[in-house]
Amino acid sequence: MIGSLNHVAIAVPDLEAAIATYRDTLGAEVGAPQDEPDHGVTVVFITLPNTKIELLYPLGENSPINRFLEKNPAGGIHHICYEVENIETARDKMLANGARVLGDIKTGAHGKPVLFLHPKDFNGTLVELEQI
């Protein structure tokens, strides 16, 4: 059911420093920051030959990334995102198999439907599914 790895998301306490590390130290192609108010984050995508890295920075006091950074002050991997052909079919299959879907289907940073799956159901990893 799942397709390719779309991206690995890393929460960062200092967005400019993280951008500089990927751009200047690693020589990666770094996109422009984009605010995603519905998700409470500012995102920056790093393009790699086989996938993307998504830098996540808190947008506002109620950002879920604030809570993550309180527990992980240096930042760290926040979630992984897999592609699916149909987000509703994927959601229904997850629910039928006992997985917990967090919230409703929303529009993600790529302008496509996304949903999140509870980390306790996926070996401690928050999973995002994105419709391709």
Backbone torsions as a table, in degrees:
resi	resn	phi	psi	omega
1	MET	NA	-46.5	-179.8
2	ILE	-77.2	150.0	178.8
3	GLY	-104.0	-137.3	-176.3
4	SER	-69.7	158.4	169.8
5	LEU	-71.1	121.2	-179.8
6	ASN	-84.7	-48.5	178.0
7	HIS	-164.2	162.9	170.0
8	VAL	-113.4	126.5	-177.3
9	ALA	-99.5	131.7	-179.4
10	ILE	-121.5	121.4	175.0
11	ALA	-77.5	135.5	-177.2
12	VAL	-129.2	140.6	178.5
13	PRO	-81.7	-18.6	-179.5
14	ASP	-138.2	101.4	-174.2
15	LEU	-63.9	-44.9	-178.6
16	GLU	-62.3	-40.7	178.7
17	ALA	-65.3	-40.3	179.3
18	ALA	-65.7	-41.8	177.4
19	ILE	-59.6	-46.1	-179.4
20	ALA	-61.2	-40.1	179.8
21	THR	-61.4	-47.9	-178.8
22	TYR	-70.2	-40.6	-177.7
23	ARG	-75.0	-52.3	-170.4
24	ASP	-87.5	-42.0	-177.7
25	THR	-81.0	-45.6	-176.8
26	LEU	-94.7	-13.2	178.8
27	GLY	71.1	28.2	-177.4
28	ALA	-85.8	158.2	173.6
29	GLU	-80.5	117.5	-174.3
30	VAL	-112.7	127.1	177.8
31	GLY	-79.5	177.0	178.5
32	ALA	-81.6	146.8	175.1
33	PRO	-61.8	141.6	175.5
34	GLN	-136.0	130.4	178.2
35	ASP	-79.4	136.4	177.1
36	GLU	-124.0	81.1	-175.1
37	PRO	-58.7	-33.2	179.8
38	ASP	-64.7	-22.3	-179.2
39	HIS	-109.2	-6.8	178.7
40	GLY	71.0	31.7	-177.5
41	VAL	-139.8	156.8	162.9
42	THR	-105.4	132.3	-178.1
43	VAL	-119.1	149.8	172.1
44	VAL	-135.6	128.7	179.3
45	PHE	-100.3	133.9	175.1
46	ILE	-105.0	121.7	-178.1
47	THR	-91.6	124.6	176.1
48	LEU	-114.9	164.9	-178.5
49	PRO	-59.3	-31.2	-174.0
50	ASN	-117.8	-4.3	-179.9
51	THR	-169.8	-164.3	177.0
52	LYS	-132.8	155.6	167.6
53	ILE	-109.5	135.0	177.7
54	GLU	-111.9	115.4	173.7
55	LEU	-84.3	131.4	-179.6
56	LEU	-114.7	129.8	178.3
57	TYR	-131.0	140.0	-177.0
58	PRO	-59.9	138.5	174.2
59	LEU	-119.5	96.3	179.8
60	GLY	94.4	165.5	-176.6
61	GLU	-67.1	-28.5	-176.5
62	ASN	-93.7	11.7	-179.8
63	SER	-62.1	135.4	175.5
64	PRO	-63.5	-20.5	179.3
65	ILE	-71.0	-28.7	175.5
66	ASN	-58.2	-46.1	179.8
67	ARG	-63.8	-40.6	178.4
68	PHE	-61.9	-45.1	-178.4
69	LEU	-70.3	-26.6	173.9
70	GLU	-62.7	-38.7	179.5
71	LYS	-81.9	-25.2	-176.5
72	ASN	-133.2	76.1	-172.1
73	PRO	-58.9	-27.2	179.1
74	ALA	-85.2	-3.8	-175.9
75	GLY	91.2	-171.9	178.7
76	GLY	157.3	178.1	-179.3
77	ILE	-66.7	125.6	-178.1
78	HIS	-97.3	-46.7	178.7
79	HIS	-159.7	167.1	171.3
80	ILE	-118.9	148.9	-176.9
81	CYS	-122.5	126.5	176.1
82	TYR	-109.5	149.0	176.6
83	GLU	-86.6	144.2	173.0
84	VAL	-134.1	154.3	-179.1
85	GLU	-75.3	-36.1	-178.5
86	ASN	-139.4	115.4	-174.2
87	ILE	-66.3	-36.4	-179.8
88	GLU	-69.6	-41.4	176.4
89	THR	-62.6	-42.8	178.5
90	ALA	-62.6	-44.2	178.4
91	ARG	-59.1	-47.8	-177.9
92	ASP	-62.6	-39.1	178.2
93	LYS	-66.3	-42.0	178.7
94	MET	-60.5	-47.9	-179.7
95	LEU	-62.8	-41.9	-180.0
96	ALA	-63.9	-27.7	179.7
97	ASN	-95.0	9.3	174.3
98	GLY	87.5	5.6	178.2
99	ALA	-77.6	147.5	178.9
100	ARG	-93.6	123.1	175.8
101	VAL	-93.6	129.9	-178.1
102	LEU	-92.7	110.0	178.1
103	GLY	74.4	-164.0	-177.8
104	ASP	-99.7	169.8	172.2
105	ILE	-66.0	131.1	178.7
106	LYS	-127.4	170.6	173.1
107	THR	-88.2	126.8	-178.5
108	GLY	-89.4	-174.7	-176.0
109	ALA	-64.1	-22.5	177.6
110	HIS	-90.9	5.2	-178.7
111	GLY	78.2	15.8	-178.1
112	LYS	-116.0	157.1	179.4
113	PRO	-64.7	136.9	178.2
114	VAL	-136.6	160.1	169.6
115	LEU	-150.7	161.0	-178.4
116	PHE	-117.2	147.9	-179.7
117	LEU	-116.4	140.5	-174.8
118	HIS	-60.2	131.8	-179.1
119	PRO	-61.6	-27.5	-179.7
120	LYS	-67.0	-19.3	178.7
121	ASP	-92.6	-5.9	-175.1
122	PHE	-135.5	53.6	173.4
123	ASN	56.3	36.4	176.9
124	GLY	81.9	10.9	-177.7
125	THR	-114.5	125.3	172.2
126	LEU	-69.4	127.2	-177.0
127	VAL	-115.5	132.5	171.8
128	GLU	-108.5	137.9	171.7
129	LEU	-111.5	134.2	179.8
130	GLU	-126.1	129.6	177.6
131	GLN	-73.2	132.4	-179.9
132	ILE	-93.3	NA	NA
